[in-house]
Each structure stands twice: as structure tokens, then as C-alpha cells.
Amino acid sequence: MPKAPRPAKPVRESQTEMCQVVLPNDANPLGTVLGGTVMHWVDLVAAMAAHRHTSSYVVTASVDHMDFRCPIRVGEVAVLKASVNRVFRTSMEVGVKVWREENFTGHREHASSAYLTFVAVDQQGKPHPVPPVIPKTPEEKRRYREAGRRRQWRMEQLGRIPARRRQSEPILGKPGPSGLSARSGMKRRSV
């Protein structure tokens, strides 16, 4: 007997925040956090958000392009925030934004952002349907729309759907009318 569909959940139920003090074992010889360590933290906080939304096991399917905008130094705090942007059938996009926080002033600076795709799986590792997500705020609705565009681009890159050639399609690396770059398929916006 098939399971009953799970009820839709608002984005706020998936919102997750994680803080990490950068310790010497997290750093390179220059005293700044290793990029791979930040990527690990991004994967962890995104998985927590995906799990909160699905109430099931989740596995990382992909990570989109990731830039490191500023260094996070030993002794500073890395603040990571994640939430589910959009749900598809068995997968979902989770957006993560990373800040560096100065110890004594509390000043924050945007350090990195990423979009990750997770798939909900059962105990046998088989994908299963994900409850819909309900974007309520203007920001959540914007991220929901943009997640749909990014998914279209990802599917085209994987060859799962034919790439649509539009007359207004941007030249490689230059944003077109949609704001998307042909190189990355993503807008240069904060998560």
C-alpha cells in the first residue's frame, strides 16, 4: 500500500543555523580556515535543513559552484544558515550562506554561499517523495523561483532535458535578460 502524501511545510521549518569557532586544526599556515573545512560545514548544515524538511534520511546529490569571498581567521566564528529553497519529486535544493563573525565586535561579513541538491531516501537507500515546501516571504518566493531556474540549468547540463536555445540567450559568462550566466547558470545573488 503506497504511503499517504506528506503535508506541505513552510520554509521556516527547515531553517537551520550552525556556528563553528575556527580552531588551529581547521586552518592553513596563513591562519585562515581551509576551504575544504568550510565545504564540509556547508554540507552538514544543508543536510540538517533537508532532514528537518523531510523527516527522513537525505543524501547529497550535488553542490553548485562555490566561491570564497573573504577569509575566516583562527578564533573567529563561522556562521552558517541553511533552508530548503524548493522541492521537486524526491529531491530538494538547499541554499547555504556563510558569514565570518568577528569575536569582539560581532561584525559579520559574507564569506561564501552555495546551493546543494539533496535526495530523500528510505532505509534501503531508495529515493522517496518529499513533502512540498511553502515559500511565504518575498525572499523565500524569490529563492523558490530562482531554484526552479537553477534546476532547469542543471538538468540541461546533465543531458536529462534538451537545452533550449533562446534568441536572448547570453554569451558565455555574460548575464542575459534572465540574470543567469551561461557559464554558471546561476545569478550572482545572496542565498
KEKE-3310 file (N, C-alpha, C; in steps of 0.2 Angstrom, whole numbers, plus 5000, padded with zeros to 4 digits):
npx = (5004:5003:5012:5003:5003:5014:5011:5013:5026:5031:5045:5052:5052:5062:5073:5090:5103:5121:5135:5153:5168:5183:5197:5214:5217:5209:5214:5224:5242:5242:5234:5220:5204:5203:5197:5191:5186:5176:5168:5164:5157:5146:5140:5136:5127:5117:5112:5106:5095:5088:5085:5077:5066:5061:5060:5067:5080:5093:5103:5118:5117:5122:5133:5133:5142:5155:5161:5174:5173:5179:5192:5191:5197:5208:5200:5190:5172:5163:5147:5134:5120:5105:5092:5078:5075:5067:5057:5057:5052:5058:5069:5078:5082:5094:5099:5113:5121:5136:5144:5158:5161:5167:5175:5175:5167:5156:5153:5148:5153:5149:5155:5154:5143:5132:5123:5115:5110:5099:5093:5080:5079:5075:5077:5083:5090:5083:5076:5063:5046:5046:5039:5030:5036:5032:5034:5034:5038:5043:5057:5059:5050:5057:5069:5063:5058:5070:5077:5070:5074:5088:5088:5083:5093:5103:5098:5099:5112:5116:5111:5098:5087:5083:5094:5087:5088:5088:5084:5088:5098:5112:5129:5143:5146:5142:5129:5112:5095:5088:5096:5104:5120:5128:5139:5139:5125:5119:5112:5121:5118:5114:5111)
npy = (4994:5011:5025:5038:5055:5067:5081:5098:5109:5125:5135:5140:5130:5122:5130:5132:5135:5135:5137:5138:5139:5144:5134:5131:5118:5118:5127:5134:5137:5151:5154:5155:5148:5132:5129:5117:5113:5122:5119:5106:5110:5117:5107:5099:5108:5110:5097:5095:5105:5099:5087:5091:5096:5085:5074:5062:5051:5059:5062:5069:5075:5084:5099:5115:5128:5136:5150:5158:5172:5180:5178:5167:5169:5161:5159:5167:5166:5155:5157:5148:5148:5139:5134:5125:5128:5125:5111:5096:5081:5069:5076:5090:5108:5116:5131:5139:5150:5158:5166:5176:5180:5193:5191:5201:5212:5207:5210:5205:5197:5193:5177:5166:5156:5144:5132:5117:5100:5089:5072:5063:5048:5031:5018:5008:5015:5020:5032:5043:5051:5069:5080:5095:5112:5127:5143:5159:5172:5187:5185:5171:5167:5172:5165:5152:5153:5156:5144:5135:5139:5136:5123:5119:5123:5114:5101:5102:5103:5090:5083:5078:5084:5093:5106:5122:5134:5150:5166:5176:5171:5172:5177:5167:5167:5180:5189:5187:5192:5186:5186:5176:5168:5161:5153:5148:5147:5152:5166:5180:5181:5183:5170)
npz = (5000:4995:5003:5012:5005:5011:5022:5016:5020:5028:5023:5034:5043:5040:5042:5047:5058:5061:5070:5071:5079:5073:5074:5077:5071:5060:5051:5038:5034:5034:5044:5041:5039:5031:5014:5011:5024:5026:5016:5021:5032:5026:5019:5030:5037:5027:5025:5038:5037:5026:5031:5042:5034:5027:5037:5036:5030:5021:5006:4999:4983:4974:4973:4969:4961:4971:4979:4988:4997:5007:5019:5034:5049:5062:5077:5075:5072:5062:5054:5049:5038:5033:5022:5015:4998:4987:4982:4973:4965:4972:4977:4983:4983:4993:5001:5006:5016:5022:5035:5041:5058:5068:5084:5095:5091:5084:5071:5055:5040:5023:5018:5010:4999:4994:4984:4986:4981:4988:4990:4996:5005:5009:5022:5014:5005:4994:4984:4989:4989:4992:5004:4999:4999:5006:5001:5010:5013:5003:5000:5002:4991:4980:4981:4979:4965:4958:4961:4953:4941:4942:4943:4931:4923:4928:4924:4911:4909:4913:4903:4904:4900:4885:4880:4879:4866:4866:4858:4866:4873:4884:4880:4883:4900:4902:4909:4904:4899:4909:4920:4922:4921:4907:4909:4923:4925:4936:4946:4952:4967:4984:4996)
capx = (5000:5008:5011:5000:5007:5016:5009:5017:5029:5034:5052:5054:5053:5069:5079:5095:5109:5126:5141:5159:5174:5189:5202:5221:5217:5204:5217:5230:5248:5241:5229:5213:5200:5203:5191:5188:5183:5170:5163:5161:5152:5141:5136:5132:5121:5112:5109:5101:5090:5085:5082:5071:5060:5059:5060:5070:5087:5095:5110:5120:5117:5126:5134:5134:5148:5156:5167:5176:5173:5184:5195:5189:5203:5208:5197:5183:5166:5159:5140:5131:5112:5103:5085:5076:5073:5062:5056:5055:5049:5062:5075:5076:5088:5095:5103:5118:5126:5141:5147:5163:5159:5172:5174:5173:5163:5150:5153:5148:5154:5148:5161:5153:5137:5131:5117:5116:5104:5098:5088:5077:5080:5072:5082:5087:5093:5079:5073:5055:5044:5047:5034:5031:5038:5028:5038:5029:5040:5045:5063:5058:5047:5062:5073:5059:5058:5077:5079:5067:5079:5094:5086:5082:5100:5107:5095:5101:5120:5116:5108:5091:5082:5087:5095:5083:5092:5084:5087:5090:5102:5118:5135:5146:5149:5139:5122:5107:5089:5085:5101:5108:5126:5128:5144:5137:5118:5116:5113:5126:5114:5115:5106)
capy = (5000:5017:5029:5044:5060:5071:5088:5103:5113:5131:5136:5142:5124:5119:5134:5129:5139:5132:5141:5135:5143:5142:5132:5130:5112:5120:5132:5133:5140:5158:5156:5155:5141:5128:5129:5110:5113:5126:5115:5101:5113:5119:5100:5097:5112:5109:5091:5096:5108:5094:5082:5094:5096:5078:5070:5056:5051:5063:5061:5075:5073:5089:5105:5120:5132:5139:5155:5160:5179:5183:5173:5167:5168:5157:5162:5170:5162:5154:5157:5146:5147:5135:5132:5122:5133:5122:5104:5093:5075:5066:5080:5097:5112:5119:5136:5140:5156:5158:5173:5177:5184:5195:5190:5206:5217:5204:5212:5199:5198:5187:5173:5161:5154:5138:5128:5109:5096:5083:5067:5059:5041:5027:5014:5004:5020:5021:5038:5043:5058:5074:5085:5101:5117:5133:5149:5163:5179:5189:5182:5164:5166:5174:5159:5147:5154:5155:5137:5132:5141:5133:5115:5118:5123:5108:5096:5103:5101:5083:5080:5075:5088:5096:5113:5127:5139:5156:5171:5181:5168:5176:5175:5163:5171:5187:5188:5189:5196:5182:5187:5170:5167:5155:5149:5145:5146:5155:5173:5182:5184:5180:5164)
capz = (5000:4995:5009:5010:5004:5017:5021:5014:5026:5026:5023:5041:5047:5038:5043:5052:5059:5064:5072:5072:5080:5069:5078:5073:5066:5054:5047:5034:5038:5035:5050:5039:5038:5025:5010:5012:5030:5025:5012:5025:5036:5022:5018:5036:5039:5022:5027:5043:5034:5022:5036:5045:5030:5025:5042:5033:5028:5015:5003:4995:4976:4970:4976:4964:4961:4977:4979:4995:4996:5012:5024:5041:5053:5068:5083:5073:5071:5055:5055:5043:5038:5028:5022:5009:4993:4983:4982:4967:4967:4978:4978:4985:4983:5000:5000:5012:5016:5027:5037:5046:5063:5072:5090:5100:5088:5082:5064:5051:5033:5019:5017:5005:4998:4990:4983:4986:4980:4992:4988:5002:5004:5014:5025:5009:5001:4988:4984:4990:4988:4998:5005:4996:5003:5005:5002:5012:5012:4997:4999:5001:4985:4975:4981:4976:4958:4956:4962:4948:4935:4943:4942:4923:4920:4930:4920:4904:4909:4914:4897:4905:4896:4879:4881:4875:4864:4865:4855:4871:4877:4885:4878:4888:4905:4902:4911:4899:4902:4915:4925:4923:4917:4903:4912:4929:4926:4942:4947:4957:4972:4991:4997)
cpx = (5004:5006:5007:5005:5008:5014:5014:5020:5031:5041:5055:5056:5059:5075:5083:5101:5114:5132:5147:5164:5179:5195:5209:5221:5213:5208:5223:5236:5247:5236:5222:5210:5202:5197:5187:5184:5176:5165:5160:5156:5146:5137:5132:5126:5115:5109:5104:5095:5085:5081:5076:5065:5057:5057:5062:5077:5088:5102:5111:5120:5122:5127:5136:5140:5149:5162:5168:5178:5178:5186:5191:5195:5202:5205:5191:5178:5164:5152:5137:5123:5110:5095:5083:5073:5067:5063:5054:5051:5052:5068:5073:5083:5088:5100:5107:5121:5130:5144:5153:5161:5165:5170:5171:5168:5156:5149:5153:5149:5153:5154:5160:5145:5137:5124:5118:5109:5104:5093:5086:5077:5077:5078:5086:5090:5089:5076:5065:5053:5045:5041:5035:5033:5034:5032:5032:5031:5042:5052:5063:5055:5052:5067:5070:5059:5065:5079:5076:5072:5085:5093:5086:5089:5104:5105:5098:5109:5120:5114:5101:5086:5086:5088:5091:5088:5087:5088:5091:5095:5109:5124:5139:5149:5146:5131:5117:5101:5087:5090:5105:5114:5126:5133:5142:5129:5115:5117:5118:5122:5116:5110:5101)
cpy = (5006:5021:5036:5050:5064:5078:5093:5107:5120:5131:5136:5135:5120:5123:5132:5134:5135:5137:5137:5140:5140:5141:5131:5124:5113:5124:5130:5137:5148:5160:5157:5148:5138:5128:5122:5110:5117:5122:5109:5104:5115:5112:5098:5101:5111:5103:5091:5100:5103:5089:5085:5095:5090:5073:5063:5057:5055:5061:5067:5072:5078:5095:5110:5124:5136:5144:5156:5168:5182:5177:5173:5165:5164:5161:5166:5164:5161:5153:5154:5145:5144:5134:5129:5128:5131:5114:5102:5086:5071:5070:5087:5101:5116:5125:5137:5146:5156:5165:5172:5182:5186:5194:5195:5211:5214:5206:5205:5201:5192:5183:5169:5159:5148:5135:5121:5106:5090:5078:5063:5052:5037:5023:5010:5009:5021:5028:5038:5050:5063:5078:5092:5106:5123:5139:5155:5171:5180:5186:5175:5163:5168:5168:5153:5147:5153:5148:5133:5133:5137:5125:5114:5118:5116:5102:5096:5101:5093:5079:5076:5078:5092:5104:5117:5133:5145:5162:5176:5177:5171:5173:5172:5168:5178:5186:5191:5192:5192:5183:5181:5170:5161:5150:5145:5144:5148:5163:5174:5185:5180:5175:5167)
cpz = (5000:5001:5007:5009:5010:5016:5019:5020:5024:5027:5030:5045:5045:5040:5049:5052:5063:5065:5073:5073:5076:5073:5074:5068:5060:5049:5043:5037:5038:5041:5047:5038:5031:5021:5011:5019:5030:5021:5016:5029:5032:5021:5024:5038:5034:5023:5032:5041:5030:5026:5039:5041:5028:5031:5040:5032:5022:5013:4999:4987:4972:4974:4970:4966:4968:4977:4987:4994:5001:5016:5031:5045:5059:5073:5081:5072:5064:5057:5048:5043:5032:5028:5015:5004:4989:4983:4975:4969:4973:4980:4980:4985:4990:4998:5007:5011:5023:5028:5041:5051:5067:5080:5095:5098:5086:5074:5060:5044:5029:5017:5011:5004:4993:4989:4982:4985:4984:4989:4995:5000:5010:5017:5020:5004:4994:4989:4985:4990:4994:4998:5002:5001:5001:5007:5004:5011:5005:4995:4998:4994:4979:4975:4978:4968:4955:4956:4956:4941:4936:4941:4934:4920:4922:4926:4913:4904:4910:4908:4898:4902:4890:4881:4877:4873:4862:4862:4860:4875:4878:4882:4884:4894:4906:4904:4905:4903:4908:4921:4926:4919:4913:4906:4918:4929:4932:4942:4952:4963:4979:4992:5001)
residu = (MET:PRO:LYS:ALA:PRO:ARG:PRO:ALA:LYS:PRO:VAL:ARG:GLU:SER:GLN:THR:GLU:MET:CYS:GLN:VAL:VAL:LEU:PRO:ASN:ASP:ALA:ASN:PRO:LEU:GLY:THR:VAL:LEU:GLY:GLY:THR:VAL:MET:HIS:TRP:VAL:ASP:LEU:VAL:ALA:ALA:MET:ALA:ALA:HIS:ARG:HIS:THR:SER:SER:TYR:VAL:VAL:THR:ALA:SER:VAL:ASP:HIS:MET:ASP:PHE:ARG:CYS:PRO:ILE:ARG:VAL:GLY:GLU:VAL:ALA:VAL:LEU:LYS:ALA:SER:VAL:ASN:ARG:VAL:PHE:ARG:THR:SER:MET:GLU:VAL:GLY:VAL:LYS:VAL:TRP:ARG:GLU:GLU:ASN:PHE:THR:GLY:HIS:ARG:GLU:HIS:ALA:SER:SER:ALA:TYR:LEU:THR:PHE:VAL:ALA:VAL:ASP:GLN:GLN:GLY:LYS:PRO:HIS:PRO:VAL:PRO:PRO:VAL:ILE:PRO:LYS:THR:PRO:GLU:GLU:LYS:ARG:ARG:TYR:ARG:GLU:ALA:GLY:ARG:ARG:ARG:GLN:TRP:ARG:MET:GLU:GLN:LEU:GLY:ARG:ILE:PRO:ALA:ARG:ARG:ARG:GLN:SER:GLU:PRO:ILE:LEU:GLY:LYS:PRO:GLY:PRO:SER:GLY:LEU:SER:ALA:ARG:SER:GLY:MET:LYS:ARG:ARG:SER:VAL)
# end
